[in-house]
């Protein structure tokens, strides 16, 4: 376990500038907006800002203000943040991100959890927070072998927490792939988990929902809505789950291609009233994309879809016995109802939020932090 600092070589930034300057823009039909994919007018505006105004070195310094480490875990170099809690007996909390993001998803959330007394909370609710980059994401190593699905990711994170960092028990939170990986942690390493907290029911369960007995009217209505979303919005899953390498050639080579692919998801999945910058700053959008660009991890990140789709066991019915809390944000991707979640989890907490979307830790860190404090409070005595 060694201290880690981000320091992107200057030639990589010069190369980025050259590529941005020589972008070949496609045509579009009149009044396309976001209907056909990423809006060209907005993408041009954002790419221009990226080329002429965005300051990576300033953003790099902000990232490096967090204590970072890299350790060999399960044969891979794993990058992670570890921030000590400011309070009596802080509870260790693993935060797991999803796609298309990295450890960056959690940065606004971290200070609210590690130092709650400085942010309107109580010192006794402090957490020591651990935020890894998943294998193949951000500054973690890229796996060179097959099989890094959600379960294997969970095994890696368990080794980080239990062996590298020495936590006998801890709590965990995740969203998107982070929900699937946290579920796998609870299924296969239940003895290490005091409780888990999720922002969504892992999507693998919806794929076999038609076969479940006694679906309620609420569940049936949700499944209809979810299937409609799959037909209209889930093309990226099919590509990334079947031919990820074909996609990676273009996205790894073109910064604007990468930007367009990722930004469309931040627009579609967030609570923004049709304007992405109602929710995200340009600098935050670009820093998230920059992490993919400078590490060349877009290809390795999307392979998680392929690996998980090809492990049929991950779609089998299961039930997590570990106490589970949910924070459901209204503009997330077709949020499942509680009765569906209860089929797979020991649901002890269910909070429906007034606002926010898929990227809850970035969009509504205050709401999410308050819910994490509230739910995990009952498990502190066991720590």
Residue pairs with C-beta under 8 A, 6 or more apart in sequence:
1 69
1 70
1 71
1 164
2 69
2 70
2 71
3 67
3 68
3 69
4 68
4 69
4 70
4 79
4 139
5 64
5 68
6 60
6 63
6 64
6 68
6 139
7 60
8 56
8 60
8 294
12 294
13 56
16 255
16 293
17 51
19 254
19 255
20 47
20 50
20 51
20 255
20 256
21 51
23 47
23 254
23 255
23 256
25 40
25 44
25 256
26 40
28 36
28 40
29 36
32 39
32 40
33 39
34 264
34 267
34 268
37 260
37 264
38 260
38 261
38 263
38 264
38 267
39 267
42 263
42 276
43 256
43 259
43 260
43 263
46 259
46 263
46 282
46 285
46 286
47 255
47 256
47 259
49 282
49 286
50 255
50 259
50 286
54 282
54 283
54 286
56 287
56 290
59 283
59 286
59 287
59 290
63 104
63 107
63 287
66 81
66 83
66 107
66 110
67 81
67 82
67 83
68 79
68 80
68 81
68 139
69 79
69 80
69 81
69 82
70 77
70 78
70 79
70 80
70 139
70 140
71 77
71 78
71 80
71 160
71 164
72 78
73 156
73 159
73 160
73 163
73 164
74 155
74 156
74 159
76 135
76 140
76 141
76 143
76 156
77 140
77 141
78 132
78 133
78 135
78 140
78 141
78 156
78 160
79 103
79 132
79 133
79 138
79 139
79 140
80 103
80 130
80 131
80 132
80 133
80 160
81 103
81 106
81 110
81 129
81 130
81 131
81 132
82 128
82 129
82 130
82 165
83 110
83 114
83 128
83 129
84 90
84 114
84 128
85 91
85 113
85 114
85 115
85 126
85 127
85 128
85 129
86 114
86 115
86 117
86 118
86 123
86 126
87 115
87 116
87 117
87 122
87 123
87 124
87 125
87 126
88 123
88 124
88 126
89 124
89 380
89 383
90 114
90 126
90 127
90 128
91 126
91 127
91 128
91 170
91 171
91 194
91 376
91 379
91 380
91 383
92 127
92 128
92 130
92 161
92 165
92 167
92 169
92 170
92 171
92 383
93 113
93 127
93 128
93 129
93 130
93 170
93 171
93 172
93 173
93 372
93 376
94 130
94 131
94 132
94 157
94 161
94 170
94 171
94 172
94 173
94 182
94 185
95 106
95 109
95 110
95 129
95 130
95 131
95 172
95 173
95 174
95 178
95 361
96 132
96 134
96 157
96 172
96 173
96 174
96 177
96 178
96 181
96 182
97 103
97 104
97 105
97 106
97 131
97 133
97 134
97 137
97 174
97 175
97 176
97 177
97 178
98 105
98 174
98 175
98 176
98 177
98 178
98 179
99 137
99 176
99 177
99 301
99 302
99 304
99 305
100 261
100 262
100 265
100 288
100 292
100 301
101 176
101 288
101 359
101 362
102 133
102 134
102 137
102 138
102 288
102 291
102 292
103 131
103 132
103 133
103 138
104 138
104 287
104 288
104 291
105 175
105 288
105 359
105 361
105 362
106 129
106 131
106 361
108 361
108 362
108 365
109 361
109 365
109 368
109 369
110 129
110 131
111 118
111 119
112 119
112 121
112 365
112 366
112 369
113 126
113 127
113 129
113 369
113 372
113 373
114 126
114 127
114 128
114 129
115 126
116 122
116 123
116 125
116 126
116 369
116 373
117 123
117 126
119 369
121 369
121 370
121 373
122 373
124 380
125 373
125 377
127 171
127 372
127 376
130 160
130 161
130 165
132 140
132 157
132 160
133 139
133 140
134 140
134 153
134 177
134 181
134 301
134 304
135 141
135 142
135 143
135 148
135 153
135 156
135 300
136 142
136 143
136 148
136 297
136 300
136 301
136 303
136 304
137 297
137 300
137 301
138 291
138 292
138 295
138 297
139 291
139 295
142 297
142 300
143 300
143 303
146 307
147 307
148 303
148 304
148 307
149 304
149 307
149 308
149 310
149 311
149 314
150 177
150 180
150 181
150 183
150 184
150 202
150 204
150 304
150 308
150 311
150 314
151 184
151 188
151 311
151 313
151 314
152 307
153 177
153 181
153 184
153 304
154 181
154 182
154 184
154 185
154 188
154 189
155 188
155 189
157 181
157 185
158 185
158 188
158 189
158 192
161 167
161 170
161 192
162 168
162 189
162 192
167 192
168 192
169 191
169 192
169 193
169 194
169 382
169 383
170 192
170 193
170 194
171 193
171 194
171 195
171 196
171 197
171 376
171 379
172 182
172 185
172 186
172 193
172 196
172 197
173 182
173 196
173 197
173 198
173 372
174 180
174 181
174 182
174 196
174 198
174 199
175 198
175 199
175 200
175 358
175 359
175 360
175 361
176 199
176 200
176 358
177 304
178 198
179 198
179 199
179 200
179 201
179 202
180 202
180 203
180 204
180 308
180 314
182 196
182 198
183 196
183 198
183 202
183 318
183 320
183 344
183 345
184 314
185 192
185 193
185 196
186 193
186 196
186 320
186 321
186 322
186 324
187 318
187 320
190 320
190 321
190 322
193 322
194 322
194 323
194 376
194 379
194 382
194 383
195 322
195 323
195 324
195 325
195 348
195 375
195 376
195 379
196 320
196 322
196 323
196 324
196 325
197 324
197 325
197 326
197 327
197 349
197 371
197 372
197 375
197 376
198 324
198 325
198 326
198 327
198 345
199 326
199 327
199 328
199 329
199 332
199 358
199 360
199 368
200 326
200 328
200 332
200 333
200 335
200 336
200 358
201 326
201 336
201 340
201 341
201 344
201 345
204 308
204 314
204 315
205 315
205 336
205 340
205 343
205 344
206 223
206 226
206 336
207 315
208 315
208 316
208 317
209 215
209 219
209 223
209 340
210 223
212 219
212 317
212 343
215 223
216 337
216 339
218 337
218 339
219 337
219 339
219 340
222 334
222 336
222 337
222 340
225 334
226 334
226 336
229 333
229 334
233 268
233 333
236 261
236 265
237 305
239 246
239 247
240 247
240 302
240 303
240 305
240 306
241 305
241 306
241 308
241 309
242 306
242 309
244 299
244 302
244 303
244 305
244 306
245 299
245 303
247 299
247 302
248 298
248 299
248 302
250 257
251 257
251 258
251 261
251 298
251 299
252 258
252 296
252 298
252 299
255 289
255 293
258 289
258 292
258 293
258 298
259 286
259 289
261 298
262 288
262 289
262 292
263 276
263 285
263 289
266 276
266 280
266 285
266 288
266 359
267 276
269 331
269 332
269 333
269 357
269 358
269 359
270 276
270 279
270 280
270 331
270 357
270 358
270 359
270 363
271 279
271 329
271 330
271 331
271 355
271 356
271 357
271 363
271 364
272 278
272 279
272 280
272 331
272 357
276 285
279 357
279 363
280 362
280 363
284 362
291 297
292 298
292 301
308 314
317 343
317 344
318 344
319 343
319 344
319 345
319 346
320 344
320 345
320 346
321 346
322 346
323 346
323 348
323 379
324 341
324 345
324 346
324 347
324 348
324 349
325 347
325 348
325 349
325 350
325 351
325 371
325 375
325 376
326 338
326 341
326 345
326 347
326 349
326 350
326 351
327 351
327 353
327 360
327 367
327 368
327 371
327 372
328 335
328 350
328 351
328 352
328 353
329 335
329 353
329 355
329 356
329 357
329 358
329 360
329 363
329 364
330 352
330 353
330 354
330 355
330 356
330 357
331 355
331 356
331 357
331 358
332 356
332 357
332 358
332 360
333 358
338 347
338 350
341 347
341 350
348 375
349 374
349 375
351 371
351 374
351 375
353 360
353 364
353 367
353 371
354 367
355 364
355 367
356 363
356 364
356 367
356 368
357 363
360 367
360 368
361 368
